[in-house]
Amino acid sequence: MMLVGLAARDLATTRFAVSPLWEVVASVRVIRQPHRFPEHLPWVERARPRLAGVDWRLLADLVPVLTGVVPSFLCPPPSTSEPTLDVELATLAATPAEAVRAELGAGPRSARLAQLSDDPPAGLARLAEVVRAYADAAIGPYWPRMRTLLEREVLLGARRMAGDGVAGLLNHLDPYVRLEGDTLHVDHLVVSGAVRLDGRGLLLVPSVFCGPRVWSNFGSPGQPVLRYPARAVATLWERDAGPHGRGLARVLGRTRAALLHELAVPTSTRELADRCGLTPGTVSAHLGALRAAGLVGAHRAGRFVLYARTTAAEALVAAAP
């Protein structure tokens, strides 16, 4: 259990971010031990053939599957709310040599990690190339959908914080996180201790691939980070060609029934088009009809308009066989 002391300034500077580099790092554990992440098996089946021609052994050496501890320089805190992978790789490549050597330690290591320790600037440049190649093969084809889901998670968190404050947000963030007074309790499998943030604030990063437990980094340079599993990640890989409720499809039509099925969580028109194999114009027309019938609502989130089922639609979907 980690006990994290929070001051008023920490609560005031709490923010969200999305991290493509972290998703790359976290996905390595999924590829190497897919039986521990059954919700991602469809992705593993598609990603492994794409990685056949990529040498990502250096990245694998840095992501152990047993200890659950990843070097901090491999996934630095995002500097902005939505950094690109290129921006995060530039931060990675600029890690001071002494920080790399300190985290790699002096124990047994592979020849690849030994080379990284002997010449950190050259090793980090090579690591950035490896991460880019891995990401292009395994993450790139799915990143637009992943990013939409993560942005949706940030939106839901922001709405919670607007309604219930930071305390309400933190107490509903994840079952392994709770705020009692001015102390945040983070239930880890392998990490324990106590730390104060001393005004550095807290960076909350929802994740697709982090698994069922939270990940944190409270002691390294930069803003302390708490990474937590996003909701509905299994929906990313769904490819159900069958009817979504035959009874409902007979009433609404197969396309509108499928759209209601996908709108279990707020979703954009483009995301719905990608997931259902339709054009954005077709989706917009059907959404207009569903809104007119009181089955779909919409709200703006930044540059997106997100749609979701209304209470009436929830009852309709639940009643369908």
C-alpha positions as CSV (number, residue, x, y, z in Angstrom):
1,M,0.0,0.0,0.0
2,M,1.3,3.4,-0.9
3,L,0.2,6.3,1.3
4,V,0.4,9.6,-0.6
5,G,0.1,12.8,1.3
6,L,-1.8,15.5,-0.6
7,A,-1.8,19.2,0.2
8,A,-4.3,21.8,-1.1
9,R,-1.9,22.8,-3.9
10,D,-1.7,19.1,-5.0
11,L,-5.4,18.9,-5.3
12,A,-5.5,22.2,-7.2
13,T,-3.0,21.1,-9.8
14,T,-4.4,17.6,-10.4
15,R,-4.8,17.1,-14.1
16,F,-5.4,14.4,-16.8
17,A,-3.3,13.3,-19.7
18,V,-3.2,10.6,-22.4
19,S,0.1,8.9,-23.1
20,P,0.7,6.9,-26.3
21,L,4.2,6.0,-25.1
22,W,2.8,4.4,-21.9
23,E,0.4,2.4,-24.0
24,V,3.3,1.0,-26.0
25,V,5.2,0.1,-22.8
26,A,2.1,-1.5,-21.1
27,S,1.2,-3.4,-24.2
28,V,4.5,-5.3,-24.0
29,R,3.3,-7.2,-20.9
30,V,0.1,-8.1,-22.8
31,I,2.0,-9.5,-25.8
32,R,4.3,-11.5,-23.5
33,Q,1.6,-12.9,-21.2
34,P,-1.7,-12.7,-23.0
35,H,-3.3,-15.3,-20.6
36,R,-3.3,-12.6,-17.9
37,F,-5.2,-10.1,-20.1
38,P,-8.1,-12.1,-21.7
39,E,-9.9,-8.9,-22.7
40,H,-7.0,-8.1,-25.1
41,L,-6.7,-11.5,-26.8
42,P,-8.2,-10.3,-30.1
43,W,-5.6,-7.5,-30.2
44,V,-2.8,-10.0,-29.4
45,E,-3.9,-12.2,-32.3
46,R,-3.7,-9.3,-34.7
47,A,-0.6,-7.6,-33.4
48,R,1.7,-10.6,-33.2
49,P,1.9,-11.2,-36.9
50,R,2.5,-7.5,-37.5
51,L,5.4,-7.7,-35.1
52,A,7.1,-10.7,-36.8
53,G,9.5,-8.5,-38.7
54,V,10.3,-6.1,-35.8
55,D,13.2,-6.5,-33.4
56,W,11.8,-5.2,-30.1
57,R,14.0,-7.2,-27.7
58,L,15.5,-4.1,-26.2
59,L,12.0,-2.9,-25.3
60,A,11.1,-6.3,-23.9
61,D,14.2,-6.3,-21.7
62,L,13.0,-3.1,-20.1
63,V,9.5,-4.4,-19.3
64,P,9.8,-7.3,-16.9
65,V,6.7,-9.5,-16.6
66,L,7.4,-10.7,-13.1
67,T,8.5,-7.7,-11.0
68,G,5.9,-5.3,-12.3
69,V,8.5,-2.4,-12.1
70,V,9.3,-0.4,-15.2
71,P,12.2,2.1,-15.4
72,S,10.9,5.6,-15.0
73,F,12.8,6.9,-18.0
74,L,10.9,4.5,-20.3
75,C,7.6,6.3,-19.6
76,P,8.1,9.9,-18.4
77,P,5.1,11.9,-17.2
78,P,3.3,13.5,-20.2
79,S,4.2,17.2,-20.5
80,T,0.9,18.1,-22.1
81,S,-2.6,16.6,-21.9
82,E,-2.4,14.9,-25.3
83,P,1.3,14.5,-26.4
84,T,2.1,12.7,-29.6
85,L,4.4,9.7,-29.5
86,D,7.1,11.8,-31.2
87,V,7.0,14.3,-28.3
88,E,7.2,11.6,-25.7
89,L,10.1,9.9,-27.5
90,A,12.0,13.1,-27.6
91,T,11.6,13.3,-23.8
92,L,12.8,9.7,-23.5
93,A,15.9,10.4,-25.7
94,A,16.8,13.4,-23.5
95,T,17.0,11.4,-20.3
96,P,20.3,12.2,-18.5
97,A,22.8,9.4,-18.7
98,E,23.2,9.2,-14.9
99,A,19.4,8.7,-14.5
100,V,19.5,5.8,-17.0
101,R,22.4,4.1,-15.3
102,A,20.8,4.6,-11.8
103,E,17.6,2.9,-12.9
104,L,19.3,0.0,-14.7
105,G,21.3,-0.7,-11.6
106,A,24.4,-2.9,-11.3
107,G,22.8,-6.3,-11.3
108,P,22.7,-8.9,-14.0
109,R,21.4,-7.6,-17.3
110,S,21.1,-8.6,-21.0
111,A,23.8,-7.5,-23.5
112,R,21.3,-5.0,-24.9
113,L,20.8,-3.4,-21.5
114,A,24.5,-3.4,-20.9
115,Q,25.0,-1.4,-24.1
116,L,22.3,1.0,-23.0
117,S,24.1,1.5,-19.7
118,D,27.5,1.9,-21.3
119,D,26.4,4.6,-23.7
120,P,23.0,6.0,-22.7
121,P,22.7,8.7,-25.4
122,A,23.2,6.2,-28.2
123,G,21.2,3.5,-26.4
124,L,18.2,5.9,-25.9
125,A,18.3,6.9,-29.5
126,R,18.2,3.2,-30.5
127,L,15.4,2.6,-27.9
128,A,13.4,5.4,-29.5
129,E,13.7,3.7,-32.9
130,V,12.6,0.4,-31.4
131,V,9.6,1.9,-29.7
132,R,8.6,3.7,-32.9
133,A,8.9,0.5,-35.0
134,Y,6.9,-1.5,-32.4
135,A,4.2,1.2,-32.1
136,D,3.8,1.5,-35.9
137,A,3.2,-2.3,-36.1
138,A,1.2,-3.1,-33.0
139,I,-0.4,0.2,-31.8
140,G,-0.7,2.4,-34.9
141,P,-3.6,0.7,-36.6
142,Y,-5.7,0.9,-33.5
143,W,-4.5,4.2,-32.0
144,P,-7.4,6.4,-33.3
145,R,-9.9,4.2,-31.5
146,M,-7.7,3.9,-28.4
147,R,-7.3,7.6,-28.3
148,T,-11.1,8.2,-28.6
149,L,-11.7,5.8,-25.7
150,L,-9.0,7.4,-23.5
151,E,-10.3,10.9,-24.3
152,R,-13.8,9.7,-23.4
153,E,-12.4,8.5,-20.1
154,V,-10.8,11.9,-19.4
155,L,-14.2,13.5,-20.2
156,L,-16.0,11.3,-17.7
157,G,-13.4,12.0,-15.1
158,A,-13.6,15.8,-15.7
159,R,-17.4,15.6,-15.3
160,R,-17.0,13.7,-12.1
161,M,-14.6,16.3,-10.8
162,A,-16.9,19.1,-11.8
163,G,-19.8,17.5,-9.9
164,D,-18.1,16.0,-6.9
165,G,-14.8,17.8,-6.6
166,V,-11.3,16.2,-6.6
167,A,-12.2,14.1,-3.6
168,G,-15.2,12.6,-5.4
169,L,-13.1,12.0,-8.5
170,L,-10.3,10.2,-6.6
171,N,-12.7,8.0,-4.7
172,H,-14.5,6.9,-7.9
173,L,-11.3,6.5,-10.0
174,D,-10.5,2.9,-9.3
175,P,-11.3,0.2,-6.7
176,Y,-7.6,0.2,-5.6
177,V,-7.6,4.0,-5.0
178,R,-9.3,5.9,-2.1
179,L,-8.8,9.3,-0.5
180,E,-9.1,9.5,3.3
181,G,-8.6,13.0,4.6
182,D,-5.5,14.3,3.0
183,T,-4.0,10.9,2.3
184,L,-4.4,9.0,-0.9
185,H,-4.3,5.2,-0.4
186,V,-3.0,3.3,-3.5
187,D,-3.2,-0.4,-3.2
188,H,-0.2,-1.9,-5.2
189,L,0.9,-5.5,-5.5
190,V,4.6,-4.9,-5.2
191,V,5.1,-1.3,-4.0
192,S,4.6,0.2,-0.6
193,G,5.6,3.1,1.5
194,A,4.7,6.7,2.2
195,V,5.4,9.9,0.2
196,R,4.2,13.5,0.1
197,L,3.7,15.3,-3.1
198,D,4.8,18.7,-1.7
199,G,2.8,20.8,-4.2
200,R,3.8,18.9,-7.3
201,G,0.2,17.9,-8.0
202,L,-1.1,14.6,-9.4
203,L,-1.2,13.5,-13.0
204,L,-4.0,11.0,-13.8
205,V,-3.5,8.9,-16.9
206,P,-6.2,6.5,-18.0
207,S,-4.8,3.4,-19.8
208,V,-5.9,0.7,-22.2
209,F,-3.2,-1.8,-21.5
210,C,-2.3,-1.3,-17.9
211,G,-4.4,-4.3,-16.8
212,P,-6.7,-4.5,-13.7
213,R,-4.3,-2.7,-11.3
214,V,-3.1,0.9,-11.0
215,W,0.5,1.9,-11.8
216,S,2.2,4.9,-10.2
217,N,5.4,6.9,-10.1
218,F,5.5,9.3,-7.1
219,G,9.2,9.7,-6.6
220,S,10.9,10.4,-9.9
221,P,11.5,13.9,-11.4
222,G,8.4,15.5,-12.9
223,Q,4.8,15.5,-11.9
224,P,3.7,12.4,-9.9
225,V,1.7,10.0,-12.0
226,L,-1.2,7.6,-11.3
227,R,-2.1,5.4,-14.2
228,Y,-5.4,3.5,-14.0
229,P,-7.4,1.2,-16.3
230,A,-9.9,2.9,-18.6
231,R,-13.4,1.5,-18.7
232,A,-14.9,-0.6,-21.5
233,V,-11.4,-1.5,-23.1
234,A,-12.7,-4.8,-24.3
235,T,-15.1,-2.9,-26.7
236,L,-12.0,-1.8,-28.7
237,W,-11.5,-5.2,-30.2
238,E,-15.1,-6.2,-30.7
239,R,-15.9,-7.3,-34.2
240,D,-19.4,-8.9,-33.9
241,A,-20.9,-9.3,-37.3
242,G,-24.1,-10.8,-35.9
243,P,-27.3,-8.9,-35.1
244,H,-27.3,-6.8,-31.9
245,G,-30.6,-8.0,-30.5
246,R,-32.7,-9.5,-33.3
247,G,-35.9,-8.3,-31.6
248,L,-34.7,-4.7,-31.4
249,A,-33.4,-4.9,-35.0
250,R,-36.9,-5.9,-36.2
251,V,-38.3,-2.7,-34.7
252,L,-35.6,-0.2,-35.3
253,G,-33.7,-1.7,-38.2
254,R,-30.3,-3.5,-37.9
255,T,-28.2,-0.4,-38.3
256,R,-30.0,1.6,-35.6
257,A,-30.0,-1.4,-33.3
258,A,-26.2,-1.7,-33.8
259,L,-25.7,2.0,-33.1
260,L,-27.6,1.7,-29.8
261,H,-25.5,-1.3,-28.9
262,E,-22.3,0.7,-29.5
263,L,-23.5,3.7,-27.5
264,A,-23.2,2.1,-24.1
265,V,-20.6,4.8,-23.5
266,P,-20.3,8.3,-25.1
267,T,-18.9,7.9,-28.7
268,S,-18.3,10.3,-31.6
269,T,-19.8,10.0,-35.1
270,R,-16.5,9.0,-36.7
271,E,-15.8,6.3,-34.1
272,L,-19.3,4.9,-34.6
273,A,-18.7,4.9,-38.4
274,D,-15.4,3.1,-38.0
275,R,-16.8,0.5,-35.6
276,C,-19.9,-0.2,-37.7
277,G,-18.4,0.0,-41.1
278,L,-20.6,2.9,-42.2
279,T,-19.9,6.4,-43.6
280,P,-20.1,9.3,-41.1
281,G,-23.0,10.7,-43.1
282,T,-25.0,7.6,-42.7
283,V,-24.3,7.4,-39.0
284,S,-25.3,11.1,-38.6
285,A,-28.6,10.4,-40.4
286,H,-29.5,7.5,-38.1
287,L,-28.4,9.4,-35.0
288,G,-30.7,12.2,-36.0
289,A,-33.6,9.8,-36.1
290,L,-32.7,8.2,-32.8
291,R,-32.3,11.7,-31.2
292,A,-35.7,12.7,-32.5
293,A,-37.2,9.5,-30.9
294,G,-35.6,10.4,-27.6
295,L,-33.2,7.4,-27.6
296,V,-29.9,9.3,-28.0
297,G,-28.5,12.4,-26.4
298,A,-25.5,14.5,-27.4
299,H,-23.0,16.8,-25.8
300,R,-19.8,18.6,-26.9
301,A,-16.4,17.7,-25.5
302,G,-13.8,19.9,-26.9
303,R,-13.6,19.4,-30.6
304,F,-15.9,16.3,-30.5
305,V,-19.7,15.8,-30.2
306,L,-20.3,12.6,-28.2
307,Y,-23.5,10.6,-28.4
308,A,-24.9,8.3,-25.7
309,R,-28.0,6.3,-25.0
310,T,-30.8,8.0,-23.0
311,T,-32.5,6.3,-20.1
312,A,-35.3,5.3,-22.5
313,A,-32.8,3.6,-24.8
314,E,-31.2,1.8,-21.8
315,A,-34.6,0.4,-20.9
316,L,-35.2,-0.6,-24.5
317,V,-31.9,-2.3,-24.9
318,A,-32.3,-4.1,-21.6
319,A,-35.7,-5.3,-22.5
320,A,-34.6,-6.7,-25.9
321,P,-33.9,-10.5,-25.9
